[in-house]
Amino acid sequence: MKLSEVSIERPVLATVMSLAIVLFGVLSYTFLPVREYPDIDSPIVSVTTFYRGANPQVVETEITDVLEEQLSTIEGVKLLTSSSAEQTSSITIEFNLGRDVDKAANDVRDRVSRVRGRLPSTVEDPVVAKQDVNAQPIMWLALSGEHFNTLELSDFGRNELAERIQRLEGIGAVIVGGERRYAMRIWLDPQRLAAYGLTVSDIAQVLRTGNAEIPSGRVEGKGREFAVRTKGDLDQPEQFASMIVAQRGGQVVKLGDVAEVKLGAEDDRSMARFNRQPAVGLGLVK
């Protein structure tokens, strides 16, 4: 018996089957995900290395070339690109579609660990990360104000707006672009350093040892016990300026004697603008 004969002899059954097919199609259409491009992402792994104080030429010869020599021999590499900027080396490795991204990342970490001893000792450990296309912001919001500087905007955007936006449904993360964090800026005077016989390394050593929160144990007595706290985490310019950096002939040399200490931005070399006004961007990741 053919389907056409059944539909003619039993019109009610044919109508119910048609309505069921239409209903199933409508429900399937409502749950169908919408995407501009097919959900096919190439396995991409990035290696980022930070070398403080190095120019692009030194970064390329001492870091990028050394890492490229090892990473180019990994199985399944489709495309390898690199860039050497001031203080930063960035290498991007794109693998074939059939390559598992987790195994590819493990192979990259293994090759990087092999050549870690050939890199300069002051280089920070290379960061190996898997790149996800879905982790890119789909929308940017600009935060600006005439009576607020970028430090205040960054602090408000990171601590107030970003935390509230992340609680919204459908938001996975919030990226703060053009962010400027508070930092203590120390401007050394070369002539004063030379007068006291000090170097930049001496000042750096004092800052590392003098600006630290160190546990100090406790004081025990009869019937009493006190926890001792040594306040070494400085947060005011006056506290940094009063740090003792050396003693010369019975005279105490403080940091304020050889440098100017101010509260400012951690990085002054980048800035975001919106309508010609300093701004901070908030990138929304779905």
N, C-alpha and C positions, 0 to 999 in steps of 0.2 A: 504494500500500500504506500502510495506516494504522499509526500507532505501536502501537496496541493489538494488531493482528494480528501484528506483528513480535514483540511481547512474549510473545504466547501461543505462537507457533511456535518462538521461540528464548528459552526461559526463562533460560538461562545468561547470554546477552547482556543481558537485561533486569536480571538481578540485579547484574551487573558495573556497568552504567550507574547503577543506584540507589546502589550502594556508592560509586561515584566522586562522585556528586552529594552524598551525605552527608559524605564525606571533605572535599570542597572547602568545604562549608558549615562544618564544624568548624574547618578551618584559617583560614578567613576570620573566623570569630568570635573566635579567639584573637588575631588581629592587629587587631581592631577597636578604635580608640581610644575611651576612656570620657571623656566630658565632660559636666558638669552642664548647661551651656548650649551652644548652637550656636557654632561658631567664626566668629562674625561680630562683628568689633570695629570700632566707628566710628572714623574718622580723627580723632584728638584731638591738638592741639598746645598746649603750655603756654609761657608767657612769664613768667619770674621775674626781678625786678629788685630789687637790694639798695641801699638808701640809708641809710648808716650815720648814726645819731643822729637820724633824722627820726621825728616822731610820725605816727600814721595819717592825720590831716587833711592834713599836708604831702605824704605819699606819694600820697594820692588826687588832690590837685589838680595836683601837679607831675609825676607819673609815670603813674598809672593812667588818668586822664582823657585825657591826651595820647596814650597808646598805644591806648586804646579807640577814639578818633576815627579812627585810621588802620586798625586791624584790622577794624573792623565793615564796611568796604567791600570786603573780600576776597570773591571769587566762591566760592559754595558754602558759606557759613557757615550752620550750622543753629542753633547756640546759642553764645552768648558770655557767660561768667561771670567775675567778677573779685572780688578781695578785697584790701583795703588794711589791713595790720597795721603794727605798729611796725617800721620799718626795711625792710619787705618789701612788694612789690607782686606779686601773683600773678594772672595772666589765663589762663583756659582757653578754648580755641576748639574746638568740635565741628563738624566738617564733615559734609556729606551722604555717604551710603555710597558713592556713585559717585565720590567725589573721591579721587585718589591722595594718600596721606599724605605722600610725599616731595615732591611738587610743592606741596602745601599748606604744608609746613614752609618750603620755599624762598620762597613768597609772603610768609609771615609774617616771615621774616628780611629780605626786601626792604623791607617796610613799616616794620619796626623801625629799619632803617638810615636810612630817610628822616627820621625824627623824632629821631634820636640827638642832633642838634645842639640841639634844643629842650629836652632834658632838662638838669637841673643838671649842672655840670661835675664835681662830686664823686661822681656816681652811678656805680656799677659797671655794666659793660656788661650789657644784658639777656641772659639765657640762654634760648634757644629750644630746646625739646626735644620729641620725639615720645613720647607716652605709650603704653606697651604693657601690656595687661592681664595678659599672661603674666609680666611682670616684677614682679608683686606677690608678697609672701611668702605661701606656702601654710601655713606653720607657724611659730610663735614659741616660742622656748625662753627661760626666765628663768634668769639667772645671779645668785646672791646668796650672801652669806656674812656671818655675824655679826662676824667679826674682820677684814673687809675693807671699805674705803670704796669709793665709786663710781668714784673715779679708778683704784684698783687693779683693780677688776672690769672697767672699760672697757679698760684696758691688757692684761689677761689675755685678755679675750674677743676683742679685735681681733687681737692678735699671736699667740695660741696656738690658741684654739678655732676662730676663723673660718678660719684657714689650713688646719687639719686637716679641718674639715667640708667645705670647698670641694673637697677631693680625693675625696669620696665620689661614687659613681656616681649620677647623677640630680640633683645639686645644681649649679645654675648660678651662684649668688652667695649671699653671706651679708650681710645688712644688720644693722648694730649699732644698735639703738634705745635711746634714753636715754643715749647715749654722752657721756662727759665727758672731754675731753682735757686733758693737763697744759699749763699756761700760766703765765707770770710775771705776777702781779697787782701793779700799782703804784698805791698809794693816795696821792694828792697832798694836801698840807696847804695850804689857801688862804692861811693867815696867814703861813706860812714863804715861800711863793711871793711874796707881796706884800712881805715884808721884804727879800727879795733882788732885787725888781724883775723877777721872771720871770713868764711866762705858760704856759698849758698848751701853746700852740703851740711855745714854745721847748723844752719837754721832749720833745714829739713829734718835733721836728726832730733833737734829739740822739739819740733812740732809733733813728731811721731811719738816721742816718749812722754811729752808733757800734756798732750791732749788725748787722754785715754781714761776710761772708767775701769779702775782696777779694784777687785774685791779685797777688802782689808780684814776679813775675819770678824772676830767678836771679842769682847772683854767680859770675863767671867769673874764673879765675886760671890760672897756669901749671900744667898737669897736673891741675887740679881744677875742679869745677863744682858749685855748690850751688843747690838750689831753695829759694827763700825763701817762707815761709808766714807770713802775718800772721793771728794768731788773733783774729778779731773776732766770731765767732759765740758769744755768751755763753749760758750755760745754768745758772748758779748765782745765787741772790739776792744773794750778796756781790759778785759781779762787776757786777751791775747797780747796786747801791748805791754802788759806787766809781767810777761813770762821772762825768766832769767835765761839768757843765752850764753853768758860767759862771765868770767871775773878777770879783770885786768888790774894788777897792782892794788888789790884791795877794793877796787871799784866794781860794782855790780853793773853789768851791761844787760839792759832789757831789750825786748824785741822792739818796743816803741822808739828806742834810741837809734836803731839802724833801719827802720822800716815804717811805712805808713799803713795802718790797718783800717779797713773799711768793710762794711757789710754791703754786698752787692750780688750780682748774678754769677752763677758758676761758669757760664759760658756767654761771652759777649759777642761772639762771632756769627751768630745766627739770630734771625728775627722774622716773625710773621706779621703781615699787615693786611688790613681789611678796610677798603675805602680810604687809603692813605693814612690810616691810623694804626698804631701798634695793636696787635691782637694775638689771641691764642686760639688755636683750632681744636675742636673736639671731633674725632673720627669715630663713627658708630659702626661697630662690627656686628653683623647679624648672628 
